[in-house]
């Protein structure tokens, strides 16, 4: 998902006029507001994914990389990278081994809601596996979606973009006032 953030033009013009007398003031205000917005955007994305899917926030947060703004380069980006997650990362029942005489049907819930049966899968040593044929081997580990694809969900993406834009506008005003008070 690649989304460009639009900053309110009036807020930019106002900040530029107010910081006209301060050397490098506009770059400093933009840099600080973008960097703070990155943190708020990462938090919002983590919470939105954890709300829609049965993942914990601690499983989502490491997928994000923030490229912060600097005085020389005022652009900033929030990128999520990662591969498909093992199904045992999501909500599933039973959590204990289902091999041998203890066979029970595996139910998995990737999205919030009811757990759905997974068919011929089984849990062995904490991993969800499925046989590829009628023989004992080979088995295949089962995977769910990757975090970047979860972020492409419309509900999640809307929350993140809205949080980022509100945060940049709010922080730009705050940083402008802060620079004016310190000069």
C-alpha positions in Angstrom: 0.0 0.0 0.0 1.4 3.3 -1.0 -0.5 6.4 0.1 0.6 10.0 -0.2 -0.3 12.2 2.6 -1.8 15.6 1.8 -1.1 18.4 4.3 -3.6 21.2 4.6 -2.4 24.0 2.2 -3.7 26.8 4.5 -1.8 25.3 7.5 1.4 25.3 5.4 1.0 28.8 4.3 0.2 30.0 7.8 3.2 28.3 9.2 5.5 29.6 6.5 4.3 33.2 7.1 4.8 32.9 10.9 8.2 31.3 10.6 9.5 33.7 8.0 12.0 35.4 10.3 13.4 32.3 11.8 16.3 30.7 9.9 15.4 27.1 8.8 12.2 27.4 10.8 9.8 25.9 8.3 12.0 22.9 7.7 12.4 22.3 11.4 8.7 22.5 12.0 7.9 20.2 9.1 10.6 17.7 10.2 9.3 17.6 13.7 5.7 17.3 12.8 6.3 14.5 10.2 8.4 12.5 12.7 5.8 12.8 15.4 3.1 11.9 12.9 5.0 8.7 11.9 4.9 7.5 15.5 1.1 8.2 15.7 0.6 6.6 12.3 2.4 3.4 13.4 0.4 3.2 16.6 -2.9 3.7 14.7 -1.9 1.1 12.1 -1.0 -1.4 14.8 -4.2 -0.9 16.6 -6.4 -1.0 13.5 -4.8 -4.3 12.3 -5.2 -5.8 15.8 -8.8 -4.6 15.9 -9.7 -6.2 12.5 -7.6 -9.4 12.8 -6.8 -11.8 15.6 -3.2 -10.6 16.0 -1.6 -9.0 19.0 -0.1 -5.6 18.6 3.4 -7.0 19.5 3.2 -9.2 16.4 2.3 -6.3 14.1 4.6 -3.5 15.3 8.0 -5.1 14.2 6.9 -5.1 10.6 7.1 -1.3 10.4 10.1 0.7 9.4 10.1 4.5 9.7 12.3 6.7 7.5 12.4 9.9 9.5 12.6 13.4 8.1 15.7 15.4 8.7 16.7 19.1 8.2 18.2 18.3 4.8 15.4 15.9 3.6 12.0 16.8 4.9 10.3 13.7 3.5 9.3 10.9 5.8 7.8 7.4 5.2 6.2 4.6 7.1 6.7 1.2 5.4 5.4 -2.2 6.5 7.3 -5.2 5.2 6.9 -8.9 6.0 6.0 -12.3 4.7 2.9 -14.3 5.4 2.4 -15.1 9.0 2.1 -18.7 10.3 -1.5 -19.6 11.3 -0.5 -20.3 14.9 0.1 -16.5 15.2 -3.7 -16.0 14.8 -6.4 -17.2 17.2 -6.9 -21.0 17.0 -8.3 -23.8 19.0 -7.2 -26.2 20.4 -3.7 -24.8 21.2 -2.3 -28.2 22.3 -1.2 -31.0 20.1 -3.9 -32.8 18.2 -1.9 -35.8 17.0 -2.4 -39.4 18.0 -5.5 -40.4 19.9 -6.1 -36.7 20.9 -7.4 -35.7 17.5 -9.7 -32.7 17.5 -10.8 -30.4 14.7 -8.7 -27.3 14.3 -10.5 -24.0 14.2 -8.8 -20.8 13.1 -9.9 -17.2 13.0 -7.8 -14.8 11.0 -10.3 -12.0 11.1 -12.2 -11.1 14.3 -15.3 -13.2 14.7 -16.0 -16.9 14.9 -13.3 -19.5 14.4 -13.7 -21.5 11.3 -12.8 -25.2 10.8 -9.6 -25.8 8.9 -10.3 -29.3 7.6 -7.5 -31.9 7.8 -5.0 -29.7 9.6 -3.5 -30.6 13.0 -1.3 -29.0 15.7 2.1 -30.5 16.3 4.5 -28.8 18.7 2.7 -25.5 18.4 2.6 -25.4 14.6 -0.4 -25.8 12.4 0.4 -28.4 9.7 -1.6 -30.2 7.0 -0.8 -33.4 5.2 -0.3 -33.1 1.4 -1.6 -36.6 0.6 -3.0 -39.7 2.3 0.4 -40.8 3.5 2.1 -39.7 6.8 4.6 -37.4 5.0 5.0 -34.8 3.5 3.3 -32.2 5.6 3.0 -28.5 4.9 3.0 -25.6 7.4 -0.2 -23.4 7.0 0.1 -19.6 6.7 -2.2 -16.6 6.9 -1.9 -13.2 5.2 1.1 -10.9 5.6 0.8 -7.7 7.6 1.3 -5.4 4.6 -1.7 -7.0 2.9 -3.8 -6.5 6.1 -2.9 -2.8 5.9 -4.5 -2.6 2.4 -7.9 -3.4 3.9 -10.0 -0.3 3.3 -11.0 0.1 7.0 -7.5 -0.2 8.2 -6.0 2.1 5.5 -8.7 4.8 6.1 -7.9 4.9 9.9 -4.1 5.2 9.2 -4.4 8.0 6.6 -6.9 9.9 8.7 -4.6 9.7 11.8 -1.6 10.7 9.8 -3.2 13.8 8.3 -4.8 15.0 11.5 -1.5 14.5 13.3 0.6 16.4 10.8 -1.8 19.4 10.9 -2.0 19.4 14.7 1.8 19.0 15.1 2.6 21.6 12.5 0.7 24.2 14.4 2.2 23.1 17.7 5.8 23.1 16.3 5.2 26.6 14.8 4.2 28.0 18.1 7.0 26.2 19.9 9.6 27.7 17.5 8.1 31.2 17.8 8.2 31.0 21.6 11.9 29.8 21.6 13.2 32.5 19.3 
